[in-house]
């Protein structure tokens, strides 16, 4: 469950294989229950289409935008949706009658990579999503990090520019996500446009008429628009500083990127990775783009059901396989 898209997948457990999925734009919720109801509706449609009975389902796992209360399985104070707090675990458990796990989407992402992807040969793995929001999942010494509320890795809210004056959806100032995420990049465009003194450019004119999004900004950058280049140079530094901070804290062997911004713009990611060393103290990790593409969170959620990490078992119980 992301701020932009909601994906539901149906998996076999041995092998862990995606057999069918549904993807919709995450609806702008009118009531807090609308989120759980959307997932439930998609899950039921998926089962029906795939001719699988609910009786044959062993469990469900949701990888969701955070922050979380991992004990209740609720999302609390999320910055990028109409509702800041809503329930996921209880309503889905009740409606499906199976064990339900709820984890941060990037936690599911790193678990997919650790179990079956670029991280499977390593004990120290980071998965970072660059999308509407910015978040990471982290495995250190073979342990999936969760934290007291399930938010041990809210790296999108590290401060990368305390003096920017740009406020994040969460309320904090100068957060990585406030400057460089898909939902917020327009704020950086507006700020930099007010200080720009090198004449009119197509992107600058456009930004005065309406909000400019990430893909548009990167298109103008590729075309050589001087103002777009200026903004993207800032974005490259902001992302490099954020990624380097994550590496400096967690010391991963492999750093895997996903999310729509990373998946759709390898040229932009290449520039960011090239800049990371400017900010590093730790030995650089290998970098990779997730091979699960848009389905990385689905795969991670499936792996959490099949091989539930022990620290999550303690909090959210077990599944009978
Ligand atoms: Zn924030």
Boltz pocket constraint, residues with backbone or C-beta under 6 A from the ligand:
constraints:
  - pocket:
      binder: B
      contacts: [[A, 79], [A, 156], [A, 157], [A, 168], [A, 169], [A, 170], [A, 171], [A, 172], [A, 175], [A, 177], [A, 178]]
      max_distance: 6.0
